Amino acid sequence: MNDDLRPTDPSSYRQPAPTDKDWSGTAAADYNLNVGTRDLYATAGLDRKQWTILGIDVNSYYGHSDISVYALDRGLFGVDDHEALKKLTESNDSVPVTRFHIPWESGIDAFVDEHFKSFNVYLTTNSMVGMKLQVTGEKEIKELPDAE
């Protein structure tokens, strides 16, 4: 399935930094193991016996979705358990992964619904980095105003 795999020059996976955008934060997700939902490995065309997905990139911009997974070829690097993964990381200062771009045209909502039972993103404006927000009130918006 991965016959078109092409090596690239090693580069670090660059996680978003507070200076990248106006907002930054964290995300968390849980696999959706319900019958009839998609398996992330199957969607990416990866054999679970060979590959371990270690990262997911989900981007949305101007109505376009870009989704990739970052996976370790366990056989290539002799990783068969978590201890071996830790040793690989310690000896290389990073984990060598391959990026698999997923051609997903149905939008991020559909991707999340089909692969995860929960998907949470928490963002704060970059002027708040390092500060905590304390919720002191709550209001439900019943109707969205017209776009200007």
N, C-alpha and C positions, 0 to 999 in steps of 0.2 A: 504493500500500500504506500510505503514511503520511498519508492524508487527514485523520486525526484529530489531527494534530500541533498542539499548542497552545503558544503562547509563554508563558514564565514570566518573572518578574522575575529579572534576572541574580543569581546567587549562586555563590559558589565551591564547588567540589566539596570537601567536608571530609573529609580523610583521617583515619583513626583516630589519636588521640593517646594517649600513655601513660597519661593520666589517665582515659580513657574506660572501660577495663575492667581486669580483674585481670591479663590477659595481653595482650601486644602483640608485633608482630614484622614479618616480611616474607613475601611470597609470590612465586612465579615459576611460569610455565607455558609449555609449548610446544604449538603447534597440533598436532592429530592430522590428518595429511593422508592417512590410510589410506582405501582404498575402503570405502564403507559407513558411514562416520562422518558426523556432521553438520557442516555449515559454520556457524560462528558468525554470519556475515552472513545466511545463509538463515534461521536460527532467529529472528533479530531482525527479519527482513523488510526488510533493508537492501540496496540496490543498491550494489555495490562501486564503481561508476563515480561515484556521487554522495557516498557516505558513507565515512568512515574511522573505525573503532572505535579510540578512544584510551584507554578505561578500562573496567574490568569491576568490578562490585560483586557479591560473593557473600556472602550472609548466611544464617545458620541459627539459629533460636531456637525452642525449645519444639516441635520437630518440623515447623516451617514453614520453607520455603526462599524466599528473596527474591533474585532475580537481575536485574540491570540492566546494560546497556551504555551507555557514553557515547560519542557519535559526533559528528564534525565534518562539517557539510554543506560539502564542498569547493567546490561550485559557488557557493554563496551567499557564501562568503568569498574566492573566487578562489585557492584553494590547490590547486596541481597537482603540487607536489613538496615534498621535505623543507625546502628553502631557503625556500619560500613559507610553510610552517608555522612555521619559526623566526622569520621576519619578522612574521607575525601575532602570535606570542607576544610578541615584543619590543615591538611597537607597542601592544598591549592589556594587557600584563603577565599575560595568561592566554589560554587558547584557549576560544572559545565552543563549547560542545557541547550536544547534546540528549540527555536521558536517555530510554532505551527500556527499559521494564519488560518482562521476559520471563516470561510466565505458565508457569512450569515446575513441574509438580506431582509429578514423579517423584523429587525429592530431589537434593541436591547431588552425591552419588556418581554418579548416572546422568548428570547434566549434565557433570561432569568426564570421565567415561568416554567420552561421546559426542563431546566437543569437543577434548579435549587428550590428547596422548600422555604428558605428565607434568604433574603439578600438585603443587607443593611449598609447604607452609606451615611456617614456623619461628616458634614463639612462646616467649617467656620471661616469667616472672612480672615484673610491673612493678618489683618491688624490685631486679631485675637489669639494668634499662635502663642501657646504657653499659658494662656489664661483660661479659667473655667467660666462656663455660663451657669447661672443659677436660675432655674425656671421659677418665676414668682406668680405667674398667671397663665391662663390658657384661653384661647378663643377659636372656635371652629368657623372656618370660612364657608358659608352656605353656597355662595355663587361667585364664580370668577368674574372679575370685571372685564369688559371688552378690551382687546388689545389696542394700543394707540399707535 
